[in-house]
Amino acid sequence: MVPYAVGVDIACRMRLTITDLPADRVDRDDARECAKLDESLQRGTCFGKGKGWQRPHDHDVLDEDWSVTPITRHVREKAAQQLGTSGSGNHFVEWGLVRLPHDDLGLTAGTYVGLLSHSGSRGPGAQVCKRYTDIAMQQLPPRYRNDGSLKHLAWLNLDQEAGQEYWLAMNLMGRFAAANHEVIHRNVTRRAGAKALAVVENHHNFAWKETLGGRQLVVHRKGATPAAAGDLGVIPGSMASPAFIVRGKGDPQSLHSASHGAGRRMSRKAAKDQFRWSMWKTPLREQRVRLLAGGLDEVPGAYKDIHDVMAAQADLVETIGEFHPRIVMMCGDGSPAED
């Protein structure tokens, strides 16, 4: 296992809830309706590095055994505070329109209102990554330990205690990240008066034990989503472009994987240097997107064209629907997502 190849934000993931709200709800100009949906995002979760709730939410994940490793025991209180929060950087929660061209997901073809979120295991996941990356680096020979280009590829043997601890901690962070999304969606949909009709969700920044070519391997998917035959997933673009609901085709050459999202065209610093908010007011309005908060480094121009990305991986996933953002909530502080 390579902890840093899983990533700092362990089990960062997508969750899409398709709701029973009328399809025109997110496009109405009715101030009262807009205020209710805005408020559901603004109060149903919170954004920002290190942010948490003063009154934590309940979830069964907090009743699990967090003492399986020293670091998970240490971060248990932080996990309780951050359950149902969204982080910063490229993490978001947004209302939009879901378009299903064919009957699927247990629903008839049509247009629906959906809630889409992107976040992970927050501060607890970051501390787990740091702890076991440090241990892995300490085990490297000195010539590699001081090599900045290689030291983050330090690995842990799963037959040894540290590797076994990391595996337990990583999987607990995966369950915590899933619970995090579940609480966010529960809070936001309740405030909006919506009920769930269908849910699609999937990890990235995670590792799985899988059998490929007759061998059991540990497959690291940093910035990649599982795409085994039949796997459902959501691949996002940007705040002004669609996310794609997909079903994996199981291509063994890609290790049953596909891209997690559009991917950045430039660094955060380059985006801040190149763009101004005045450049994006009209494009966002033309796409009928209302941005409640978001960093300048997250504007659409900072990302690749999601349509080009999807065309390039048509052999990896089948598109079964699209999500078009309408009301977008992000952190707005421009800080990195790895918190």
HUBEL-V349191 format. One record per residue. N is the residue number from 0. RES is the residue in one letter. OMEGA is omega in degrees with one decimal (none if undefined). BURIAL is # if it has 24 or more other C-alpha atoms within 12 Angstrom, else .. Layout:
n = {N,N}
res = {RES,RES}
omega = {OMEGA,OMEGA}
burial = {BURIAL,BURIAL}
This chain:
n = {0,1,2,3,4,5,6,7,8,9,10,11,12,13,14,15,16,17,18,19,20,21,22,23,24,25,26,27,28,29,30,31,32,33,34,35,36,37,38,39,40,41,42,43,44,45,46,47,48,49,50,51,52,53,54,55,56,57,58,59,60,61,62,63,64,65,66,67,68,69,70,71,72,73,74,75,76,77,78,79,80,81,82,83,84,85,86,87,88,89,90,91,92,93,94,95,96,97,98,99,100,101,102,103,104,105,106,107,108,109,110,111,112,113,114,115,116,117,118,119,120,121,122,123,124,125,126,127,128,129,130,131,132,133,134,135,136,137,138,139,140,141,142,143,144,145,146,147,148,149,150,151,152,153,154,155,156,157,158,159,160,161,162,163,164,165,166,167,168,169,170,171,172,173,174,175,176,177,178,179,180,181,182,183,184,185,186,187,188,189,190,191,192,193,194,195,196,197,198,199,200,201,202,203,204,205,206,207,208,209,210,211,212,213,214,215,216,217,218,219,220,221,222,223,224,225,226,227,228,229,230,231,232,233,234,235,236,237,238,239,240,241,242,243,244,245,246,247,248,249,250,251,252,253,254,255,256,257,258,259,260,261,262,263,264,265,266,267,268,269,270,271,272,273,274,275,276,277,278,279,280,281,282,283,284,285,286,287,288,289,290,291,292,293,294,295,296,297,298,299,300,301,302,303,304,305,306,307,308,309,310,311,312,313,314,315,316,317,318,319,320,321,322,323,324,325,326,327,328,329,330,331,332,333,334,335,336,337,338}
res = {M,V,P,Y,A,V,G,V,D,I,A,C,R,M,R,L,T,I,T,D,L,P,A,D,R,V,D,R,D,D,A,R,E,C,A,K,L,D,E,S,L,Q,R,G,T,C,F,G,K,G,K,G,W,Q,R,P,H,D,H,D,V,L,D,E,D,W,S,V,T,P,I,T,R,H,V,R,E,K,A,A,Q,Q,L,G,T,S,G,S,G,N,H,F,V,E,W,G,L,V,R,L,P,H,D,D,L,G,L,T,A,G,T,Y,V,G,L,L,S,H,S,G,S,R,G,P,G,A,Q,V,C,K,R,Y,T,D,I,A,M,Q,Q,L,P,P,R,Y,R,N,D,G,S,L,K,H,L,A,W,L,N,L,D,Q,E,A,G,Q,E,Y,W,L,A,M,N,L,M,G,R,F,A,A,A,N,H,E,V,I,H,R,N,V,T,R,R,A,G,A,K,A,L,A,V,V,E,N,H,H,N,F,A,W,K,E,T,L,G,G,R,Q,L,V,V,H,R,K,G,A,T,P,A,A,A,G,D,L,G,V,I,P,G,S,M,A,S,P,A,F,I,V,R,G,K,G,D,P,Q,S,L,H,S,A,S,H,G,A,G,R,R,M,S,R,K,A,A,K,D,Q,F,R,W,S,M,W,K,T,P,L,R,E,Q,R,V,R,L,L,A,G,G,L,D,E,V,P,G,A,Y,K,D,I,H,D,V,M,A,A,Q,A,D,L,V,E,T,I,G,E,F,H,P,R,I,V,M,M,C,G,D,G,S,P,A,E,D}
omega = {175.6,-175.6,-177.6,175.3,167.6,173.8,179.3,-179.4,-175.9,175.6,167.7,-170.4,175.8,170.5,176.0,172.7,175.4,-169.6,179.2,179.2,177.2,-173.9,-179.1,-173.4,-175.5,-179.9,-179.6,174.6,179.8,-175.1,-178.6,178.8,179.2,-178.0,-178.8,178.9,176.8,-178.1,179.7,177.6,-175.6,-177.3,-179.3,175.2,173.2,-174.6,172.0,180.0,177.9,-176.1,176.4,-178.9,171.9,176.2,-174.9,176.7,178.8,172.3,-178.4,-177.8,179.8,178.1,177.6,-179.7,179.4,178.9,-178.5,173.1,178.5,-176.1,178.1,174.7,-178.4,-174.1,-176.9,-179.0,177.4,178.6,179.1,-179.3,-174.0,177.9,-178.9,178.8,-164.5,176.1,-174.8,-179.9,-175.7,176.6,-176.2,165.5,-174.7,171.0,177.6,-179.7,175.5,179.5,176.8,-178.3,-179.0,174.1,-179.6,177.6,-177.1,-178.0,174.2,178.3,179.4,-179.5,-176.4,170.7,-178.6,174.9,-175.9,179.2,178.9,174.5,-174.3,-173.4,170.3,-177.1,178.5,179.0,179.4,-179.9,175.5,179.6,-178.3,-177.6,-173.4,170.6,177.6,179.1,-179.5,-179.7,-179.6,-179.2,179.9,169.9,-175.7,-176.2,176.9,-176.1,-178.2,-179.9,-176.3,-177.7,-174.6,-168.7,-180.0,174.3,177.4,-172.7,173.9,178.1,-178.8,175.7,-178.7,-173.7,-177.5,178.4,178.1,176.7,-179.3,-179.7,177.9,-178.6,179.5,-178.9,174.3,176.8,176.4,178.8,177.1,179.3,177.6,178.0,178.5,177.8,-178.7,179.7,177.4,-177.1,176.6,-178.8,-173.7,-178.7,178.3,179.7,179.8,-177.3,-176.2,174.4,-177.8,173.5,-179.7,179.9,172.3,-179.5,-179.4,175.0,150.4,-175.8,-175.5,176.3,-177.7,169.1,-176.5,176.2,-178.8,-178.9,179.0,-179.5,173.3,-177.1,169.4,-177.6,177.0,178.0,174.9,-177.7,178.8,-178.1,178.1,-179.1,171.5,-177.4,178.2,179.7,175.0,178.2,176.5,-178.6,-174.2,175.1,177.6,-178.8,-178.8,178.9,-172.7,164.6,-176.0,173.3,-170.2,172.0,-176.2,177.4,176.1,178.2,-177.4,-179.5,177.1,-174.6,178.8,-176.2,172.5,-179.8,177.8,-177.7,-177.7,-177.3,-176.3,172.6,-175.1,179.2,177.1,179.3,-180.0,178.9,179.5,178.7,-172.1,-170.1,170.9,-178.2,-179.6,179.8,-170.2,-179.9,-179.0,178.1,178.8,179.1,179.4,177.3,179.7,179.3,171.8,-178.5,179.7,177.2,178.5,179.8,178.7,178.7,179.3,-179.4,-176.1,-177.6,179.0,-174.4,174.3,177.3,-176.5,179.0,176.0,-179.7,-179.4,177.8,-178.0,-179.8,178.3,177.7,-177.9,-177.3,173.6,177.9,180.0,178.6,179.4,173.6,-179.5,-176.3,175.3,178.8,-169.6,176.9,174.8,-175.9,179.7,-178.0,177.5,-178.2,-178.0,-179.6,-175.2,-176.5,none}
burial = {#,#,#,#,#,#,#,#,#,#,#,#,#,#,#,#,#,#,#,#,#,.,.,.,#,#,#,.,.,.,.,.,.,.,.,#,#,#,#,#,#,#,#,#,#,#,#,#,#,#,#,#,#,.,.,.,#,.,#,.,#,#,.,.,.,#,.,#,#,.,#,#,.,.,#,#,.,#,#,#,#,#,#,#,#,#,#,#,#,#,#,#,#,#,#,#,#,#,#,#,.,.,.,.,#,.,.,.,.,.,#,#,#,#,#,#,#,#,#,#,#,#,#,#,#,#,#,#,#,#,#,#,#,#,#,#,#,.,.,.,.,.,.,.,.,.,.,.,.,.,#,#,#,#,#,#,.,.,.,.,.,#,#,.,#,#,#,#,#,#,#,#,#,#,#,#,#,#,#,#,#,#,#,#,#,#,#,#,#,#,.,#,.,#,#,#,.,.,#,#,#,#,#,#,#,#,#,#,.,.,.,.,.,.,.,.,.,#,#,#,#,#,#,#,#,#,#,#,.,.,#,#,#,#,#,#,#,#,#,#,#,#,#,#,#,#,#,#,#,#,#,.,.,#,#,#,#,#,#,#,#,#,#,#,.,.,.,#,.,.,.,.,.,.,.,.,#,.,.,#,.,.,.,#,.,.,#,#,#,#,#,#,#,#,#,#,#,#,#,#,#,#,#,#,#,#,#,.,#,#,.,.,#,.,#,#,#,#,#,#,#,#,#,#,#,#,#,#,#,#,#,#,#,#,#,#,#,#,#}
